[in-house]
């Protein structure tokens, strides 16, 4: 196959029609449901998922749920509302801060942060987790940095011990799991289906929470690379302020992009390199198309493949014991 800079371009009208037919078949024919519930955050993936469902099922059969908490970006609600208005489906607000307080999400996370920065208080500092951003230059990365900053402009960053990292992530994952629980409440109340909004980058590399944002009845864009989701967004007419928004985790109190927190590379180069790896494109050929060196391509292949393999357990169904004969 020929690999070039346009290898991931799609026929957006054709792909949209195919996806809408499949959404209708899966919701009505397979799941025997009459509508769809989608968590909408003002991000590109949830926006495209909701727009596809509105086209496939009719906007009156789609419910968008906005689920902010006290650390969510303020613009998320505004963008989600503009999306629902554009595509004509109902959107309701469920603030999950109280539920997260009840589960100890913030308390448990802050406790772990103070093992790294004893001076940390959520009133004074914001926090985030970031990874090294040079995966094309190194074979791997195996550590995470915790960064805190305050309104004075002071920024502190340290490599986290394993236990602190695990507790911070476990606590923060309560946000995605409570959102999933909220979605299923509204879906079961209506006998509708919960629609997952993760793309291929997130689903295959493990950038989701098991039984959190990974919990859904159908996942219509889980096979699409991020840059393909953007192509669908343009065709569907998703508001430009959503398309131009930098993808974030919307998990930590400080702003952190998905690239900083998990992927370590911009979406275009990562998606193109991943596609090249899947199609067994020689590193020399991929390097020429993407203005990289063959060594950088090899490192990208390695890092992407390592993430896919390391997160396989997230995509597994629960293991069962088979009775002996």
C-alpha positions in Angstrom: 0.0 0.0 0.0 1.0 3.6 -0.6 1.4 5.5 2.7 1.3 9.3 2.6 0.1 12.3 4.7 -3.5 11.7 3.5 -3.8 8.0 4.3 -6.3 8.6 7.1 -8.6 10.8 5.1 -12.2 9.4 5.0 -15.3 9.9 2.9 -17.2 11.7 5.7 -20.6 11.5 4.1 -20.3 7.8 3.4 -18.9 7.0 6.8 -21.6 9.1 8.5 -24.4 7.2 6.6 -22.8 3.8 7.5 -22.5 4.8 11.2 -26.0 6.0 11.4 -27.4 2.8 9.9 -25.4 0.8 12.4 -26.4 2.9 15.4 -30.0 2.4 14.4 -29.6 -1.3 14.0 -27.7 -1.7 17.3 -30.0 0.4 19.4 -33.3 -0.8 17.9 -32.6 -4.2 16.5 -29.9 -5.7 18.8 -30.4 -3.9 22.1 -34.2 -3.5 21.7 -34.0 0.1 23.0 -35.9 3.1 21.7 -33.3 5.9 22.2 -29.8 6.9 23.3 -28.3 8.6 26.3 -24.9 10.3 25.7 -22.7 12.0 28.2 -21.8 15.4 26.7 -18.7 17.3 27.9 -18.2 19.9 25.2 -15.5 17.7 23.8 -15.1 16.6 20.2 -15.8 12.9 20.8 -19.0 13.2 22.8 -20.2 15.9 20.4 -19.7 13.7 17.3 -21.3 10.7 19.1 -24.4 12.7 20.1 -24.7 14.3 16.6 -24.6 10.8 15.0 -27.2 9.5 17.4 -29.5 12.5 16.7 -29.2 11.9 12.9 -29.7 8.1 13.3 -32.5 8.0 15.8 -34.0 11.5 15.6 -33.2 14.2 18.1 -36.3 13.4 20.2 -34.7 10.0 20.9 -31.5 11.4 22.2 -30.7 12.7 25.7 -27.5 14.5 26.5 -26.3 14.5 30.1 -23.9 17.2 31.3 -22.1 15.9 34.4 -19.7 18.6 35.7 -18.2 18.6 39.2 -16.5 21.3 41.1 -13.2 20.9 39.3 -14.6 20.8 35.7 -13.7 23.4 33.1 -16.3 26.2 33.2 -16.7 26.2 29.4 -17.8 22.5 29.2 -21.4 23.3 30.1 -21.6 26.2 27.7 -20.2 24.1 24.8 -22.5 21.1 25.6 -25.5 23.4 25.6 -24.6 24.8 22.2 -24.2 21.3 20.9 -27.7 20.2 22.0 -29.2 23.4 20.6 -27.5 22.8 17.2 -28.7 19.2 16.9 -32.0 19.6 18.6 -31.8 17.1 21.4 -32.6 17.6 25.1 -29.7 18.2 27.5 -29.9 18.1 31.3 -27.5 18.9 34.0 -26.4 16.5 36.7 -23.7 18.0 39.0 -21.8 15.1 40.5 -19.8 17.0 43.1 -21.9 15.8 46.0 -21.6 12.2 45.0 -17.9 12.5 44.7 -17.6 14.1 48.1 -19.6 11.1 49.5 -17.2 8.6 47.9 -14.2 10.4 49.2 -12.8 11.2 45.8 -11.3 14.5 46.6 -10.2 13.6 50.2 -8.4 10.4 49.1 -6.7 12.2 46.2 -5.6 15.1 48.3 -4.2 12.7 50.9 -2.0 11.1 48.3 -0.9 14.5 46.9 0.3 15.6 50.3 2.7 12.6 50.4 4.5 14.3 47.6 3.8 18.0 48.4 3.0 18.3 52.1 2.1 22.0 51.6 -0.7 21.1 49.2 -4.3 22.3 49.9 -7.0 22.3 47.3 -7.9 25.9 48.3 -4.4 27.2 47.4 -3.2 24.8 44.6 -4.5 23.1 41.5 -3.0 19.8 40.5 -2.5 17.6 37.4 -0.5 14.5 36.3 1.7 14.7 33.2 4.0 12.4 31.3 7.3 13.1 29.4 6.5 14.6 26.0 9.4 13.1 24.0 8.3 9.6 23.1 9.8 10.0 19.6 13.2 10.5 21.3 13.1 7.8 24.0 12.2 4.1 23.8 9.6 4.4 26.6 8.5 6.4 29.5 7.8 4.7 32.8 7.1 7.6 35.2 4.5 10.3 35.9 5.1 13.7 37.3 2.7 15.4 39.7 2.4 19.2 39.1 0.8 21.7 41.4 0.4 25.4 40.8 -1.3 28.4 42.4 -2.6 31.8 41.5 0.8 33.4 42.3 2.3 31.6 39.3 4.3 29.1 41.4 4.6 25.8 39.7 6.1 22.7 41.4 6.6 19.3 39.8 7.9 16.0 41.1 8.1 12.5 39.9 5.6 10.5 41.9 6.2 7.4 43.9 4.1 4.4 42.7 1.8 4.4 45.7 0.9 8.1 45.4 0.3 7.7 41.7 -2.0 4.7 42.2 -4.0 6.4 44.9 -4.4 9.6 42.9 -5.6 7.7 39.8 -7.9 5.4 41.8 -9.5 8.4 43.5 -9.8 10.4 40.3 -11.4 7.4 38.4 -14.4 7.7 40.7 -15.4 10.7 38.6 -15.7 8.6 35.4 -17.5 5.8 37.3 -20.0 8.1 38.9 -20.7 9.6 35.4 -21.3 6.1 34.1 -23.7 5.3 36.9 -25.6 8.6 36.2 -25.9 7.7 32.5 -27.4 4.3 33.3 -29.9 5.8 35.6 -31.3 8.0 32.9 -31.1 5.2 30.3 -32.9 2.6 32.4 -35.5 5.1 33.3 -36.4 5.5 29.6 -35.4 2.0 28.4 -32.8 3.6 26.2 -29.1 2.7 25.5 -26.0 4.3 26.9 -23.7 5.4 24.1 -19.9 5.3 24.6 -17.9 8.3 23.2 -14.4 6.9 23.2 -12.4 6.9 19.9 -9.8 4.3 18.8 -6.9 6.2 20.4 -8.6 6.0 23.8 -10.2 2.6 23.4 -7.2 0.7 22.1 -4.4 2.4 24.1 -6.4 2.2 27.3 -7.2 5.9 27.9 -10.4 5.2 29.7 -11.7 3.9 33.0 -13.0 0.4 33.2 -16.7 0.5 34.2 -16.4 4.3 33.9 -16.3 6.0 30.6 -15.5 2.6 29.2 -19.0 1.4 30.3 -21.6 1.6 27.5 -24.0 -0.4 25.5 -22.5 0.6 22.1 -19.4 2.4 21.1 -20.0 3.9 17.6 -16.6 5.7 17.1 -14.3 3.3 18.9 -12.8 2.2 15.6 -12.0 5.7 14.4 -8.8 7.5 14.9 -9.0 10.9 16.6 -8.2 12.8 13.4 -11.0 10.9 11.6 -13.4 12.0 14.4 -12.4 15.6 13.5 -13.3 15.0 9.9 -16.8 13.7 10.9 -17.2 16.8 13.1 -16.6 19.1 10.3 -19.0 17.3 8.0 -21.8 17.0 10.7 -21.5 20.7 11.5 -20.3 20.4 15.1 -19.9 24.0 16.4 -16.4 25.4 15.6 -15.7 26.3 19.2 -15.9 22.6 20.1 -13.8 21.5 17.1 -11.1 24.1 18.0 -11.1 23.2 21.7 -7.9 21.5 22.9 -8.8 18.0 24.1 -8.5 17.7 27.8 -8.9 15.0 30.5 -11.4 17.2 32.5 -10.3 15.2 35.5 -7.8 17.3 37.4 -8.2 20.8 38.8 -5.4 22.2 36.7 -5.7 22.3 33.0 -4.0 19.3 31.3 -4.3 18.2 27.7 -4.7 14.5 26.7 -1.3 14.8 25.1 0.3 15.9 28.3 -1.5 13.3 30.5 -1.5 10.2 28.4 -0.5 10.2 24.7 2.8 12.1 24.7 2.4 13.1 21.0 0.1 15.2 18.9 -2.9 13.3 17.4 -1.9 13.7 13.8 1.5 12.1 14.1 0.4 9.5 16.5 -2.6 8.4 14.4 -0.6 8.3 11.2 2.2 6.4 12.9 -0.2 4.0 14.4 -1.9 3.4 11.1 1.5 2.9 9.4 2.4 0.3 12.1 -0.9 -1.6 11.6 -0.3 -1.7 7.9 3.3 -2.8 8.3 4.7 0.3 6.6 8.5 0.2 6.8 9.8 2.9 9.2 11.8 4.4 6.3 8.7 5.0 4.3 6.6 6.3 7.2 9.5 8.6 8.1 9.7 10.1 4.6 5.9 10.8 4.6 5.9 12.4 8.1 9.2 14.3 8.0 10.6 12.1 10.8 13.7 9.9 11.1 13.3 6.1 10.8 14.6 5.8 14.4 11.8 8.1 15.6 9.2 6.0 13.8 10.6 2.8 15.4 10.3 4.4 18.8 6.7 5.5 18.1 5.8 2.0 16.9 7.2 0.5 20.1 5.4 2.9 22.4 2.0 2.5 20.7 2.3 -1.2 20.7 3.4 -1.3 24.3 0.4 0.7 25.4 -2.0 -1.5 23.5 -0.6 -4.7 25.1 -0.2 -3.2 28.6 -3.9 -2.2 28.7 -5.5 -5.3 27.2 -7.0 -6.2 30.6 -9.1 -3.0 30.4 -10.8 -4.3 27.3 -11.4 -7.9 28.6 -14.7 -9.2 29.7 -14.8 -10.5 33.3 -13.0 -13.8 33.6 -15.1 -16.8 34.4 -14.2 -20.2 35.8 -15.3 -23.0 33.6 -16.5 -26.1 35.5 -14.4 -29.2 34.9 -16.0 -32.0 32.9 
